[in-house]
Amino acid sequence: MTYYTLSAPCTATLEIKKSQFLGFGFAIDSREQLMFHVEQLRNQYPDARHVCYGYIIGDPHNTTSAGFDDDGEPSGTAGKPILNVLQHKGIGNCVVIVVRYFGGIKLGGGGLTRAYSSTAQAVVDNMNLHEFVRLSVIMVETDFANESFVRHTLDGFNATILKVDYGKNVVLTVELAQKSVQALSEKIGFYGTVKASE
């Protein structure tokens, strides 16, 4: 199943009963990247009361890793509503982080849930999304006479040539959409061989 992820970081800001909610969206593909963005925002806004987030790593319909952090807000009122917005919108490989400056007026559990959910929704509304394409790295071996044909064929599949080794034959290390590997192999035919990268 296909899903969407961010093309670029984005932000949104809401003010609710004098509390400031600063929302940030980032593309991530690991917990290390997630924590990097969280720590960066903690350092950037050291006087903020809370830095809450929800994230999905991988396919939002079949999640490899998802989670949230309320960062001291009442349980389930901050991170979970953020995560729910990402799940509802089917956005993967993404974290939405909300930095809250307390304005002196308590919002209550329902008010907090709505505030964090609304901020996450505002961030999502500002996102430029693209379809996530799983990539594969393969090796294509050909002889010198057919190298230009193979390169032309790779261009047609929007493949990126990462490395070329010239020995007895030409071996190209290539990155392309996983779903295109079989079709590429058929198109190259007897002009070369396609095999998984070592």
Backbone hydrogen bonds, N-H to C=O, Kabsch-Sander energy under -0.5 kcal/mol:
donor,donor_aa,acceptor,acceptor_aa,energy
4,Y,90,G,-1.4
5,T,130,H,-2.3
7,S,128,N,-3.0
8,A,128,N,-0.5
10,C,25,G,-1.7
12,A,23,G,-1.9
14,L,21,F,-2.5
16,I,14,L,-0.5
16,I,19,S,-2.5
19,S,16,I,-2.1
20,Q,101,Y,-2.0
21,F,14,L,-3.2
22,L,20,Q,-0.6
22,L,99,V,-3.1
23,G,12,A,-3.7
23,G,21,F,-0.7
24,F,97,I,-2.5
25,G,10,C,-2.9
26,F,95,V,-2.4
28,I,93,N,-1.5
34,L,30,S,-1.8
35,M,31,R,-2.8
36,F,32,E,-2.0
37,H,33,Q,-2.1
38,V,34,L,-2.1
39,E,35,M,-2.7
40,Q,36,F,-2.3
41,L,37,H,-2.1
42,R,38,V,-2.2
43,N,39,E,-2.3
44,Q,40,Q,-1.9
45,Y,41,L,-2.4
48,A,45,Y,-1.7
49,R,100,R,-1.7
50,H,100,R,-1.5
52,C,98,V,-2.6
53,Y,69,D,-1.7
54,G,96,V,-1.9
55,Y,67,G,-2.6
56,I,94,C,-2.5
57,I,65,S,-3.8
58,G,56,I,-0.6
62,N,59,D,-1.0
64,T,57,I,-0.9
65,S,57,I,-1.5
67,G,55,Y,-1.9
69,D,53,Y,-2.4
73,E,70,D,-2.2
77,T,74,P,-2.2
82,I,78,A,-1.5
83,L,79,G,-2.7
84,N,80,K,-2.8
85,V,81,P,-1.5
86,L,82,I,-1.6
87,Q,83,L,-2.6
88,H,84,N,-2.8
89,K,85,V,-2.1
90,G,86,L,-0.8
90,G,87,Q,-0.7
91,I,86,L,-2.1
92,G,4,Y,-2.6
92,G,90,G,-0.5
93,N,58,G,-0.8
94,C,56,I,-2.3
95,V,26,F,-2.3
96,V,54,G,-2.5
97,I,24,F,-2.7
97,I,95,V,-0.5
98,V,52,C,-3.4
99,V,22,L,-3.1
99,V,97,I,-0.5
100,R,50,H,-2.9
100,R,98,V,-0.5
101,Y,20,Q,-2.6
102,F,100,R,-0.6
105,I,17,K,-0.5
106,K,104,G,-0.6
111,G,107,L,-0.7
112,L,108,G,-2.7
113,T,109,G,-2.4
114,R,110,G,-2.3
115,A,111,G,-2.4
116,Y,112,L,-2.9
117,S,113,T,-2.3
118,S,114,R,-2.9
119,T,115,A,-2.2
120,A,116,Y,-2.4
121,Q,117,S,-2.4
122,A,118,S,-2.3
123,V,119,T,-2.2
124,V,120,A,-2.6
125,D,121,Q,-2.6
126,N,122,A,-1.0
126,N,123,V,-0.8
127,M,124,V,-1.4
129,L,127,M,-0.7
130,H,5,T,-2.4
132,F,3,Y,-3.1
134,R,132,F,-0.5
136,S,176,L,-3.1
138,I,136,S,-0.6
138,I,174,V,-2.8
139,M,195,K,-3.3
140,V,172,L,-2.8
141,E,139,M,-0.5
141,E,193,T,-2.8
142,T,170,V,-2.5
143,D,191,Y,-0.5
146,N,143,D,-0.9
147,E,144,F,-1.0
150,V,146,N,-2.4
151,R,147,E,-2.7
152,H,148,S,-2.3
153,T,149,F,-2.4
154,L,150,V,-2.5
155,D,151,R,-2.1
156,G,152,H,-1.5
157,F,153,T,-0.7
157,F,154,L,-1.1
158,N,155,D,-1.8
159,A,154,L,-2.2
160,T,175,E,-3.0
161,I,159,A,-0.5
162,L,160,T,-0.7
162,L,173,T,-2.9
163,K,173,T,-1.5
165,D,171,V,-2.8
167,G,165,D,-0.6
167,G,169,N,-2.7
170,V,142,T,-2.9
171,V,165,D,-2.7
171,V,169,N,-0.5
172,L,140,V,-3.0
172,L,170,V,-0.5
173,T,163,K,-3.0
173,T,171,V,-0.5
174,V,138,I,-3.1
174,V,172,L,-0.6
175,E,160,T,-2.8
176,L,136,S,-2.2
178,Q,134,R,-3.4
180,S,177,A,-2.0
181,V,178,Q,-1.3
184,L,180,S,-2.5
185,S,181,V,-2.3
186,E,182,Q,-2.1
187,K,183,A,-2.3
188,I,184,L,-2.6
189,G,185,S,-1.6
191,Y,188,I,-2.3
192,G,189,G,-1.1
193,T,141,E,-2.5
195,K,139,M,-2.7
197,S,137,V,-1.5
